Amino acid sequence: MSAVAMALDALFADGNIGREAIYTPAGGAPVLVRVVTRRADDITGFGDARLWSETTRVDLRVAEVPTPRPGDRMEIDGEAFLIQGEPARDRERLVWTVDLRPA
């Protein structure tokens, strides 16, 4: 295991950073995973206008969720979400970042 992978495992395991979630692929069985949540506001340019929106993004370890897809379900702290858009992997190919919308 690389030093980067070990550091990521430590971050996801940290109770202040990572949290438990239930990931359910479309047509599959629920799986308990660890996620790092990012609920940042997003500002998008549209012509001369700037649009503000709340976003919910989570990071998932590829080792736990090898192929997340749009429409898969995620439950975090009792809130249900669906993955929207295509997930993106980091440069080391160890972490997925997914955008979520309320289910």
N, C-alpha and C positions, 0 to 999 in steps of 0.2 A: 504494500500500500504506500502511495506517495505521501510526502509531507503535506501537500495541499489537501489530499483526501482525508488525512488524519485531522487536519485543522478544521475542515468542513464538518466532519463527524462531531468534533467537539462543540462547534457552534450550534449545530442542530440539537445536540443533547443538552445544551445549557438551558436551564429553566427560565432564564431571563430573556432569551432570544428565540428559542424554538418552542413550539407547542404541538400538542397532539391534534390530529385531524383524521377524519374518515374519508378516504378516497374511494369512490365507486366508479369504475369504468362503465361505459354504456353497455348494458347487457351482462355485466360481470358481478362478482361478489365484492362486498365492502372490504377494505384493507385499512388497518390502523397505520398511519405514517406520521412522521415529524415534518413540520413546515416552519418556515420563517415568513411571517406576514409583513407586508408593506402596504399600509393604507394611506398613501400619499395623495395629495391633490395634484391634478394634472392640468396644465395650461396648454391648450392647443390653438395654434394660429389658423384662422380661416379667413383668407383675404386680409383686410385691415383689422378684423376683429380678433380678439383673444377670448377663447371660451374656457371657463373654469369648470372642472368636473371632479367629483370624488372618484377615486379608483381603489380597487382592492387587487393587489398582486401578491402572489405567494411564490416562494422558492421551494422546490421539491428536489430531493436527491434522486438522481437517475437510478441509483441502486435500489430504491424503493418503488419508484414509478418509472419503468423503462419507456413507456410510450403514452403519455397523456394526450388526449384528443379533445377537440372542441365538443362540448355536450356532456363530457364526463362530469360527475358530481363530486363536490367537496363539502364536507360539513366541518365547521370550525366553531367551537364554543356554542353549539346548538344552532348556529346560523347555516342555512343551506345556500350553496352557490353552484353555478355551472361554469365550466371553463369556456371562455369565449376567445375566438381568434386562435392563431397557431402558437403553441408554446415555443419558447426559444431557449436553447442551451447555452451555457457559458463557454468560454474559450477552452477550458480544460475538459469539457463534455461531462461534468460531474453533477451539474445542477440545472434543472428546468426552471424558468420563470414563466408563470402563467397568469393571465388576466382572468378575473372572476367577475361574474354578475350575479345578483340575487336570483335564486331559483324560484 
